[in-house]
Amino acid sequence: MPPFASEPSVRFSVVAPAYNEAENLPALVAEVAAALAPLGDDWEMVVADDGSTDNTLAVLRELKKSQPRLRVICLKKNTGQTAALDATLRHARGRCIGMLDADRQNDPAELPRLLAVVESGECDFANGWRARRNDPWLRLVSTRIANGVRNWLTHEQIHDSACGLKVFRRECVANLKLFTGLHRFLPTLVRMEGFTVREIEVNHRPRTAGVAKYGVWNRVFKALRDTFAIRWMQRRMFRYEATEME
């Protein structure tokens, strides 16, 4: 596992884990490039292929020929969304980092707005809030329940912790050790590190290609298990100040 890139070399990195998203990637990369065009060349996009079994890797290889700001990280086998996200974060070279899912339900046009909030100093971590989600009703209900239980157990007030659209200063994640499933708790983990978090309503789009990777029930039960892990960490978190005697 490589360390996080030590020195930022661009203003903004956009990272996206991808598993069997060949149909979505050409449009996604084009949308990100269009949204960030005002930044000139001072940005990059880092996509991690999480051992896809479709032609995701071939699509990314072709896209690199026409998208000079695109970087591709290849995981040797399918390891899961958290691992793929961790790989992109460790390779990102931006002073600020934006996250989004590769299924195109997150709107890249929102990235500049969230970046402006972070760069203005209003917060360290801007978390997207899909207040009007375009998902099946069963997923909407299960997500509302899961968020309620998560907030109750962790004493949080985050409406949409699992939203894939986020922008933050690189320092927010530089010292984080992620475990499987904990990408859904990034706002809480970042706040535990002493950074400020703000929720911002963002546009959410229906999936138009590819297949959802999570079912409702396996998401709910795994998220509940992970919530107890976060609660355990919160209870044992400590901070102190120390000075050496002269």
C-alpha positions in Angstrom: 0.0 0.0 0.0 1.7 3.2 -1.1 1.8 6.3 1.1 -0.3 9.4 0.2 1.4 11.6 -2.4 3.5 13.8 -0.2 3.5 17.1 -2.1 0.5 18.4 -4.0 1.3 19.5 -7.6 -2.1 20.5 -8.9 -5.0 22.6 -7.6 -7.6 19.9 -7.7 -7.9 16.1 -8.1 -11.1 14.4 -8.9 -11.1 10.7 -7.9 -13.5 7.9 -8.8 -13.5 4.2 -8.1 -14.9 2.1 -11.0 -16.1 -1.4 -11.2 -17.8 -2.6 -14.4 -18.7 0.9 -15.5 -17.5 0.8 -19.1 -20.7 2.2 -20.4 -20.6 5.2 -18.1 -16.9 6.2 -18.2 -16.7 8.1 -21.5 -19.5 10.4 -20.6 -18.3 10.8 -17.0 -14.8 11.8 -18.0 -16.1 14.2 -20.6 -18.4 15.8 -18.0 -15.6 16.2 -15.5 -13.4 17.8 -18.1 -16.1 20.2 -19.1 -16.9 21.2 -15.5 -13.2 21.8 -14.7 -12.3 23.6 -17.9 -12.1 27.0 -16.1 -9.2 25.6 -14.0 -7.1 25.2 -17.2 -4.5 22.5 -16.7 -4.4 22.8 -12.9 -6.5 19.6 -12.3 -6.4 15.9 -12.8 -8.8 13.0 -12.7 -7.8 9.7 -11.1 -9.9 6.6 -11.8 -9.2 3.2 -10.2 -10.3 0.1 -12.0 -11.3 -2.3 -9.3 -10.7 -5.5 -11.1 -13.5 -5.0 -13.5 -14.8 -8.0 -15.5 -16.2 -6.0 -18.4 -14.1 -3.8 -20.7 -13.7 -0.9 -18.2 -9.9 -1.1 -18.4 -9.9 -1.0 -22.2 -12.2 2.0 -22.2 -10.0 3.9 -19.8 -6.9 3.1 -21.8 -8.6 4.6 -24.9 -9.8 7.6 -23.0 -6.3 8.4 -21.8 -5.3 9.0 -25.5 -7.7 12.0 -25.7 -7.8 13.1 -22.0 -4.3 14.2 -20.9 -5.6 15.0 -17.3 -6.8 11.4 -16.8 -4.8 9.0 -14.7 -5.7 5.3 -14.3 -4.9 3.1 -11.3 -5.3 -0.6 -11.9 -6.1 -2.9 -9.0 -5.0 -6.5 -9.6 -8.3 -8.0 -8.4 -11.7 -6.8 -7.3 -11.2 -5.5 -3.7 -14.2 -3.4 -3.1 -15.2 0.3 -3.2 -13.3 1.4 -0.1 -10.1 -0.1 -1.4 -10.5 1.4 -4.8 -11.3 4.8 -3.3 -8.2 4.5 -1.0 -6.1 3.8 -4.1 -7.2 6.9 -5.8 -6.8 9.1 -2.7 -3.2 7.8 -2.2 -2.3 8.7 -5.8 -4.1 12.1 -5.9 -1.8 15.1 -6.2 -4.3 17.9 -5.7 -4.3 20.5 -2.9 -8.0 19.8 -2.8 -9.7 16.5 -3.7 -13.1 15.8 -5.1 -14.9 12.4 -5.0 -17.7 11.1 -7.1 -19.1 7.7 -8.1 -18.5 6.4 -11.6 -22.1 5.5 -12.3 -22.9 9.2 -13.3 -25.6 9.6 -10.7 -23.3 12.3 -9.1 -23.3 15.4 -11.3 -19.8 16.7 -12.1 -21.2 20.1 -12.6 -21.4 20.4 -8.8 -17.7 20.0 -8.3 -16.7 23.7 -8.9 -19.3 24.9 -6.4 -18.1 22.5 -3.7 -14.5 23.4 -4.4 -15.3 27.1 -4.0 -16.8 26.5 -0.6 -13.7 24.6 0.6 -11.2 27.0 -0.9 -13.0 30.0 0.6 -12.4 28.5 4.1 -16.1 28.0 4.9 -15.2 24.4 5.8 -12.5 21.8 5.3 -14.8 19.1 4.0 -17.9 19.7 1.8 -20.2 16.7 1.8 -22.9 16.4 -0.9 -26.5 15.9 0.3 -28.8 14.3 -2.2 -31.9 15.9 -0.8 -33.9 14.9 -3.9 -32.6 11.5 -4.9 -33.4 9.7 -8.1 -33.5 6.2 -6.8 -36.2 3.4 -6.4 -38.5 4.0 -3.5 -37.2 1.0 -1.5 -33.7 2.3 -1.7 -34.9 5.7 -0.6 -36.7 4.3 2.5 -33.8 2.0 3.5 -31.3 4.8 3.1 -33.4 7.1 5.3 -33.6 4.5 8.0 -29.9 3.7 7.7 -29.0 7.4 8.0 -31.2 7.8 11.1 -29.7 4.8 12.8 -26.2 5.9 11.9 -26.7 9.4 13.3 -28.3 8.0 16.5 -25.4 5.7 17.2 -22.7 8.2 16.3 -24.3 11.3 17.6 -24.1 12.9 14.2 -26.5 15.1 12.2 -25.4 14.1 8.7 -28.3 13.7 6.2 -26.3 11.8 3.6 -23.0 10.4 4.8 -22.8 7.9 1.9 -23.2 10.5 -0.9 -20.3 9.9 -3.3 -19.9 13.6 -4.1 -17.5 15.3 -1.8 -14.7 17.9 -1.9 -12.1 18.5 0.8 -8.6 19.6 1.6 -6.1 16.8 1.1 -5.1 17.1 4.8 -8.5 15.8 5.8 -7.7 12.3 4.6 -3.8 12.2 4.7 -3.8 10.4 8.0 -6.9 8.3 7.7 -6.7 4.5 7.7 -9.7 3.2 5.9 -11.2 -0.3 6.4 -13.8 -2.0 4.2 -17.1 -0.1 4.2 -15.8 3.0 6.1 -16.0 5.2 2.9 -19.6 5.7 4.0 -18.5 7.4 7.2 -15.9 9.9 5.8 -17.7 13.0 7.3 -17.6 11.5 10.8 -14.0 10.2 10.4 -12.8 13.6 9.2 -14.6 15.4 12.0 -12.9 13.1 14.5 -9.6 14.3 13.1 -10.5 17.9 14.0 -11.6 19.2 10.6 -14.8 21.1 9.9 -17.6 19.5 7.8 -20.5 21.1 6.0 -23.3 19.5 4.0 -24.4 21.1 0.7 -27.4 20.0 -1.4 -26.4 18.7 -4.7 -28.1 17.4 -7.9 -28.6 13.7 -8.1 -29.4 11.8 -11.4 -30.9 8.4 -12.2 -28.7 5.7 -13.3 -28.9 5.3 -17.1 -26.3 2.6 -17.8 -24.6 -0.2 -16.0 -25.9 -2.1 -13.0 -26.0 -1.1 -9.3 -23.4 -2.9 -7.2 -25.2 -2.8 -3.9 -28.5 -4.4 -3.0 -30.8 -2.8 -0.4 -30.5 -5.4 2.3 -26.8 -6.1 2.1 -26.1 -2.4 2.2 -28.3 -1.9 5.3 -26.8 -4.7 7.4 -23.2 -4.0 6.5 -23.7 -0.3 7.2 -25.2 -1.2 10.7 -22.2 -3.4 11.5 -19.8 -0.6 10.4 -21.7 2.0 12.4 -20.8 0.0 15.6 -17.2 0.1 14.6 -17.3 3.9 14.2 -19.0 4.2 17.6 -16.2 2.1 19.1 -13.6 4.4 17.6 -15.4 7.6 18.8 -15.5 6.3 22.4 -11.8 5.6 22.4 -10.6 8.6 20.5 -8.3 10.9 22.5 -6.5 14.2 22.0 -3.9 15.8 24.1 -1.3 18.6 24.1 2.2 18.0 25.5 5.3 20.2 25.9 8.8 19.1 26.8 10.3 20.6 30.0 13.2 22.9 29.3 
